[in-house]
Amino acid sequence: MTNSEQFQRSVSNRLLLWSVLSIGGGALLQAARSPFWRAFGQQAIGWGAIDAALAIFGRRGLEQKVQRGYPPTEAAKDLRNLRRILWFNAGLDVLYMLGGLALFRRDDETQRGHGAGILVQGLFLFKFDLIHALLAKEDAAGSGDISQS
């Protein structure tokens, strides 16, 4: 297994872990009496479901490539694409946080809960995307191996 494969698996596994925690926490919050916390939990469930789908489909695609033979040049290309996607998503995450902040500033408790939920998810994803984009560095030979500093 190349470092690129291992890195891609790690990214998928970490995102899947976050999604399970989000869905589980959000489900627990549905029992809360407060509309704020129920709305917060609804955001956690929704974002968690999307993150789970991305992680599962990403991992499935990687496994298919490995089974058919995953040449180092393709792994290097995929790593470059992943890094671009992570940088792009980090920019989107800032927009999510701004949208969440706008909702959080409203008077309605339910809207505030949705806003806070979006803020938390956006902040986590911003850190997640930024850290992984910075870690995804190709080696000089372009073999798809990465260095994790």
Steps between C-alpha positions, in 0.01 A plus 500: 500500500639838402499795734244660269260208544554506875442876511179475298375222729586706807311802368192285428518324837533826692208655313292188565583515872389864514179412316416220746564733795289773337209270424512338843524832684230652285268206563549538875421870477161425345380409851582849630216730599675805362426588135857634483657162580259303283586728205870469581459122499312505171795678341738241648293217355474660155866592473600164644298313237663697218847451647434126537396472136813686386725282715337173394497580128857631516618185672306280258655675201847460644444128566386447141817668371720291728329176393553570129855623556578853611811628323709759686437760227124468547540514878704820461231653276227400747697653785532829309126495433423423863721787612319738260162382626608548862618856430177579314293351782691705758379810315144369497527426872561870564177577315314240704627658821391846384154365416482327837602820674225691320241248621648495850445876528124467446249530782327169439640223721461233230685711242771570756537125557528434129755780473707364787486152348621631165776697671628193685489280191662769285775560754579132530501453124715809450763362736465152352537619140782743578706249698461226241573737209823601673594138572442383142839576351636296216853377506745640247477194278122538463445140602185574694678464829448782746688645787314572820680768693 
